[in-house]
């Protein structure tokens, strides 16, 4: 669901403009943060009135907040758990013309701002029960019975831990090795334990020949079917109360194209990693934690066995999901106006 929250009528208007060419989920303005350059948000607040109006101070606030909220039923009693953690905060008093106390003068007021994000603030998260957002709020204070004028603007932040691409730098591969049922040595490897949103991830699977002591030595290995899964595990915290959720983000069948050989086989599978908000970055805050495991599940047999005799081989590799590097190509021109606030109502999570 998208919503544009604007304080505007025929005499006056209040808005926040974020100066970025990028867009994130919910058509929000997006910014990037990298290891070599901290995230930076530039923009301005603009208030305009065609006549003098009753009003006081004009404030601007910014905060990064992680928040969890869920409901549990205990018999006839409903309990709401709600926790939040403010990770960064900043506030400004905006100079505005007052021809007399309690009156804001006609005309236009513009205030430019810049926010440098803390190095450890995580990427944005959208969800029904757990989220992390970056929000600006501009408020023109007015005395009762008049309502304050308020404009809120969210920003989608993408933080990456990936360094600048360097052909001379080869990261350490992320490897899982084992021997399946004491019969078959295998190895699964990723280029790195860090995977990023939207990546086409190469997963290399290697099998040696059956061990001489296995009883299948010299036989061809056959993969009956296989699937690669990426699981996202969410933990929501409120004091000592915890709610856990599991979401299957990727389920990619790989049933065809497996070679047969008695002396071992090797294959590279390309796994399409989703973008946000379907997949969140790995995150550790007090209210919301997101962790991820990549799984390869196969049914394996020898060439002399029937398909129904195939046995399961399961590999699980913990991975760190991070944001992508900023695009190297120039962004598209004439982008549509971005949304002010997005509630992130749909993220594919299991419902209560």
Secondary structure as a PSIPRED ss2 file (coil, helix, strand):
# PSIPRED VFORMAT (PSIPRED V4.0)

   1 X C   1.000  0.000  0.000
   2 X E   0.000  0.000  1.000
   3 X E   0.000  0.000  1.000
   4 X C   1.000  0.000  0.000
   5 X C   1.000  0.000  0.000
   6 X C   1.000  0.000  0.000
   7 X E   0.000  0.000  1.000
   8 X E   0.000  0.000  1.000
   9 X C   1.000  0.000  0.000
  10 X C   1.000  0.000  0.000
  11 X C   1.000  0.000  0.000
  12 X E   0.000  0.000  1.000
  13 X E   0.000  0.000  1.000
  14 X E   0.000  0.000  1.000
  15 X E   0.000  0.000  1.000
  16 X E   0.000  0.000  1.000
  17 X E   0.000  0.000  1.000
  18 X E   0.000  0.000  1.000
  19 X C   1.000  0.000  0.000
  20 X C   1.000  0.000  0.000
  21 X C   1.000  0.000  0.000
  22 X E   0.000  0.000  1.000
  23 X E   0.000  0.000  1.000
  24 X C   1.000  0.000  0.000
  25 X H   0.000  1.000  0.000
  26 X H   0.000  1.000  0.000
  27 X H   0.000  1.000  0.000
  28 X C   1.000  0.000  0.000
  29 X E   0.000  0.000  1.000
  30 X E   0.000  0.000  1.000
  31 X E   0.000  0.000  1.000
  32 X E   0.000  0.000  1.000
  33 X E   0.000  0.000  1.000
  34 X C   1.000  0.000  0.000
  35 X C   1.000  0.000  0.000
  36 X C   1.000  0.000  0.000
  37 X C   1.000  0.000  0.000
  38 X C   1.000  0.000  0.000
  39 X C   1.000  0.000  0.000
  40 X E   0.000  0.000  1.000
  41 X E   0.000  0.000  1.000
  42 X E   0.000  0.000  1.000
  43 X E   0.000  0.000  1.000
  44 X E   0.000  0.000  1.000
  45 X E   0.000  0.000  1.000
  46 X E   0.000  0.000  1.000
  47 X E   0.000  0.000  1.000
  48 X E   0.000  0.000  1.000
  49 X E   0.000  0.000  1.000
  50 X C   1.000  0.000  0.000
  51 X C   1.000  0.000  0.000
  52 X C   1.000  0.000  0.000
  53 X E   0.000  0.000  1.000
  54 X E   0.000  0.000  1.000
  55 X C   1.000  0.000  0.000
  56 X C   1.000  0.000  0.000
  57 X C   1.000  0.000  0.000
  58 X E   0.000  0.000  1.000
  59 X E   0.000  0.000  1.000
  60 X E   0.000  0.000  1.000
  61 X E   0.000  0.000  1.000
  62 X E   0.000  0.000  1.000
  63 X E   0.000  0.000  1.000
  64 X E   0.000  0.000  1.000
  65 X E   0.000  0.000  1.000
  66 X E   0.000  0.000  1.000
  67 X E   0.000  0.000  1.000
  68 X E   0.000  0.000  1.000
  69 X E   0.000  0.000  1.000
  70 X E   0.000  0.000  1.000
  71 X E   0.000  0.000  1.000
  72 X E   0.000  0.000  1.000
  73 X E   0.000  0.000  1.000
  74 X E   0.000  0.000  1.000
  75 X C   1.000  0.000  0.000
  76 X C   1.000  0.000  0.000
  77 X E   0.000  0.000  1.000
  78 X E   0.000  0.000  1.000
  79 X E   0.000  0.000  1.000
  80 X E   0.000  0.000  1.000
  81 X E   0.000  0.000  1.000
  82 X E   0.000  0.000  1.000
  83 X E   0.000  0.000  1.000
  84 X E   0.000  0.000  1.000
  85 X E   0.000  0.000  1.000
  86 X E   0.000  0.000  1.000
  87 X E   0.000  0.000  1.000
  88 X E   0.000  0.000  1.000
  89 X E   0.000  0.000  1.000
  90 X E   0.000  0.000  1.000
  91 X E   0.000  0.000  1.000
  92 X E   0.000  0.000  1.000
  93 X E   0.000  0.000  1.000
  94 X E   0.000  0.000  1.000
  95 X C   1.000  0.000  0.000
  96 X C   1.000  0.000  0.000
  97 X C   1.000  0.000  0.000
  98 X C   1.000  0.000  0.000
  99 X C   1.000  0.000  0.000
 100 X E   0.000  0.000  1.000
 101 X C   1.000  0.000  0.000
 102 X C   1.000  0.000  0.000
 103 X E   0.000  0.000  1.000
 104 X E   0.000  0.000  1.000
 105 X C   1.000  0.000  0.000
 106 X C   1.000  0.000  0.000
 107 X E   0.000  0.000  1.000
 108 X E   0.000  0.000  1.000
 109 X E   0.000  0.000  1.000
 110 X E   0.000  0.000  1.000
 111 X E   0.000  0.000  1.000
 112 X E   0.000  0.000  1.000
 113 X E   0.000  0.000  1.000
 114 X E   0.000  0.000  1.000
 115 X E   0.000  0.000  1.000
 116 X E   0.000  0.000  1.000
 117 X C   1.000  0.000  0.000
 118 X C   1.000  0.000  0.000
 119 X C   1.000  0.000  0.000
 120 X C   1.000  0.000  0.000
 121 X C   1.000  0.000  0.000
 122 X C   1.000  0.000  0.000
 123 X C   1.000  0.000  0.000
 124 X C   1.000  0.000  0.000
 125 X E   0.000  0.000  1.000
 126 X C   1.000  0.000  0.000
 127 X C   1.000  0.000  0.000
 128 X C   1.000  0.000  0.000
 129 X C   1.000  0.000  0.000
 130 X E   0.000  0.000  1.000
 131 X E   0.000  0.000  1.000
 132 X E   0.000  0.000  1.000
 133 X E   0.000  0.000  1.000
 134 X E   0.000  0.000  1.000
 135 X E   0.000  0.000  1.000
 136 X E   0.000  0.000  1.000
 137 X E   0.000  0.000  1.000
 138 X E   0.000  0.000  1.000
 139 X E   0.000  0.000  1.000
 140 X E   0.000  0.000  1.000
 141 X C   1.000  0.000  0.000
 142 X C   1.000  0.000  0.000
 143 X C   1.000  0.000  0.000
 144 X C   1.000  0.000  0.000
 145 X C   1.000  0.000  0.000
 146 X C   1.000  0.000  0.000
 147 X C   1.000  0.000  0.000
 148 X C   1.000  0.000  0.000
 149 X E   0.000  0.000  1.000
 150 X E   0.000  0.000  1.000
 151 X E   0.000  0.000  1.000
 152 X E   0.000  0.000  1.000
 153 X E   0.000  0.000  1.000
 154 X E   0.000  0.000  1.000
 155 X E   0.000  0.000  1.000
 156 X E   0.000  0.000  1.000
 157 X E   0.000  0.000  1.000
 158 X E   0.000  0.000  1.000
 159 X E   0.000  0.000  1.000
 160 X C   1.000  0.000  0.000
 161 X C   1.000  0.000  0.000
 162 X C   1.000  0.000  0.000
 163 X C   1.000  0.000  0.000
 164 X C   1.000  0.000  0.000
 165 X C   1.000  0.000  0.000
 166 X C   1.000  0.000  0.000
 167 X C   1.000  0.000  0.000
 168 X C   1.000  0.000  0.000
 169 X C   1.000  0.000  0.000
 170 X C   1.000  0.000  0.000
 171 X C   1.000  0.000  0.000
 172 X C   1.000  0.000  0.000
 173 X C   1.000  0.000  0.000
 174 X E   0.000  0.000  1.000
 175 X E   0.000  0.000  1.000
 176 X E   0.000  0.000  1.000
 177 X E   0.000  0.000  1.000
 178 X E   0.000  0.000  1.000
 179 X E   0.000  0.000  1.000
 180 X E   0.000  0.000  1.000
 181 X C   1.000  0.000  0.000
 182 X C   1.000  0.000  0.000
 183 X C   1.000  0.000  0.000
 184 X E   0.000  0.000  1.000
 185 X E   0.000  0.000  1.000
 186 X E   0.000  0.000  1.000
 187 X E   0.000  0.000  1.000
 188 X E   0.000  0.000  1.000
 189 X E   0.000  0.000  1.000
 190 X E   0.000  0.000  1.000
 191 X C   1.000  0.000  0.000
 192 X C   1.000  0.000  0.000
 193 X C   1.000  0.000  0.000
 194 X E   0.000  0.000  1.000
 195 X E   0.000  0.000  1.000
 196 X E   0.000  0.000  1.000
 197 X C   1.000  0.000  0.000
 198 X C   1.000  0.000  0.000
 199 X C   1.000  0.000  0.000
 200 X E   0.000  0.000  1.000
 201 X E   0.000  0.000  1.000
 202 X E   0.000  0.000  1.000
 203 X E   0.000  0.000  1.000
 204 X E   0.000  0.000  1.000
 205 X E   0.000  0.000  1.000
 206 X E   0.000  0.000  1.000
 207 X E   0.000  0.000  1.000
 208 X E   0.000  0.000  1.000
 209 X E   0.000  0.000  1.000
 210 X E   0.000  0.000  1.000
 211 X C   1.000  0.000  0.000
 212 X H   0.000  1.000  0.000
 213 X H   0.000  1.000  0.000
 214 X H   0.000  1.000  0.000
 215 X C   1.000  0.000  0.000
 216 X C   1.000  0.000  0.000
 217 X C   1.000  0.000  0.000
 218 X C   1.000  0.000  0.000
 219 X C   1.000  0.000  0.000
 220 X C   1.000  0.000  0.000
 221 X E   0.000  0.000  1.000
 222 X E   0.000  0.000  1.000
 223 X E   0.000  0.000  1.000
 224 X E   0.000  0.000  1.000
 225 X E   0.000  0.000  1.000
 226 X E   0.000  0.000  1.000
 227 X E   0.000  0.000  1.000
 228 X E   0.000  0.000  1.000
 229 X E   0.000  0.000  1.000
 230 X E   0.000  0.000  1.000
 231 X E   0.000  0.000  1.000
 232 X E   0.000  0.000  1.000
 233 X E   0.000  0.000  1.000
 234 X E   0.000  0.000  1.000
 235 X E   0.000  0.000  1.000
 236 X E   0.000  0.000  1.000
 237 X E   0.000  0.000  1.000
 238 X E   0.000  0.000  1.000
 239 X C   1.000  0.000  0.000
 240 X C   1.000  0.000  0.000
 241 X E   0.000  0.000  1.000
 242 X E   0.000  0.000  1.000
 243 X E   0.000  0.000  1.000
 244 X E   0.000  0.000  1.000
 245 X E   0.000  0.000  1.000
 246 X E   0.000  0.000  1.000
 247 X E   0.000  0.000  1.000
 248 X E   0.000  0.000  1.000
 249 X E   0.000  0.000  1.000
 250 X E   0.000  0.000  1.000
 251 X E   0.000  0.000  1.000
 252 X E   0.000  0.000  1.000
 253 X E   0.000  0.000  1.000
 254 X C   1.000  0.000  0.000
 255 X C   1.000  0.000  0.000
 256 X C   1.000  0.000  0.000
 257 X C   1.000  0.000  0.000
 258 X C   1.000  0.000  0.000
 259 X C   1.000  0.000  0.000
 260 X C   1.000  0.000  0.000
 261 X E   0.000  0.000  1.000
 262 X C   1.000  0.000  0.000
 263 X C   1.000  0.000  0.000
 264 X C   1.000  0.000  0.000
 265 X E   0.000  0.000  1.000
 266 X E   0.000  0.000  1.000
 267 X E   0.000  0.000  1.000
 268 X E   0.000  0.000  1.000
 269 X E   0.000  0.000  1.000
 270 X E   0.000  0.000  1.000
 271 X E   0.000  0.000  1.000
 272 X E   0.000  0.000  1.000
 273 X C   1.000  0.000  0.000
 274 X C   1.000  0.000  0.000
 275 X C   1.000  0.000  0.000
 276 X C   1.000  0.000  0.000
 277 X C   1.000  0.000  0.000
 278 X C   1.000  0.000  0.000
 279 X C   1.000  0.000  0.000
 280 X C   1.000  0.000  0.000
 281 X C   1.000  0.000  0.000
 282 X C   1.000  0.000  0.000
 283 X E   0.000  0.000  1.000
 284 X E   0.000  0.000  1.000
 285 X C   1.000  0.000  0.000
 286 X C   1.000  0.000  0.000
 287 X C   1.000  0.000  0.000
 288 X E   0.000  0.000  1.000
 289 X E   0.000  0.000  1.000
 290 X E   0.000  0.000  1.000
 291 X E   0.000  0.000  1.000
 292 X E   0.000  0.000  1.000
 293 X E   0.000  0.000  1.000
 294 X E   0.000  0.000  1.000
 295 X E   0.000  0.000  1.000
 296 X E   0.000  0.000  1.000
 297 X E   0.000  0.000  1.000
 298 X E   0.000  0.000  1.000
 299 X E   0.000  0.000  1.000
 300 X E   0.000  0.000  1.000
 301 X E   0.000  0.000  1.000
 302 X E   0.000  0.000  1.000
 303 X C   1.000  0.000  0.000
 304 X C   1.000  0.000  0.000
 305 X C   1.000  0.000  0.000
 306 X C   1.000  0.000  0.000
 307 X H   0.000  1.000  0.000
 308 X H   0.000  1.000  0.000
 309 X H   0.000  1.000  0.000
 310 X C   1.000  0.000  0.000
 311 X E   0.000  0.000  1.000
 312 X E   0.000  0.000  1.000
 313 X E   0.000  0.000  1.000
 314 X E   0.000  0.000  1.000
 315 X E   0.000  0.000  1.000
 316 X E   0.000  0.000  1.000
 317 X E   0.000  0.000  1.000
 318 X E   0.000  0.000  1.000
 319 X E   0.000  0.000  1.000
 320 X E   0.000  0.000  1.000
 321 X E   0.000  0.000  1.000
 322 X E   0.000  0.000  1.000
 323 X C   1.000  0.000  0.000
 324 X C   1.000  0.000  0.000
 325 X C   1.000  0.000  0.000
 326 X C   1.000  0.000  0.000
 327 X C   1.000  0.000  0.000
 328 X C   1.000  0.000  0.000
 329 X C   1.000  0.000  0.000
 330 X C   1.000  0.000  0.000
 331 X C   1.000  0.000  0.000
 332 X C   1.000  0.000  0.000
 333 X C   1.000  0.000  0.000
 334 X C   1.000  0.000  0.000
 335 X C   1.000  0.000  0.000
 336 X C   1.000  0.000  0.000
 337 X C   1.000  0.000  0.000
 338 X C   1.000  0.000  0.000
 339 X C   1.000  0.000  0.000
 340 X C   1.000  0.000  0.000
 341 X E   0.000  0.000  1.000
 342 X E   0.000  0.000  1.000
 343 X C   1.000  0.000  0.000
 344 X C   1.000  0.000  0.000
 345 X C   1.000  0.000  0.000
 346 X C   1.000  0.000  0.000
 347 X C   1.000  0.000  0.000
 348 X C   1.000  0.000  0.000
 349 X C   1.000  0.000  0.000
 350 X C   1.000  0.000  0.000
 351 X C   1.000  0.000  0.000
 352 X C   1.000  0.000  0.000
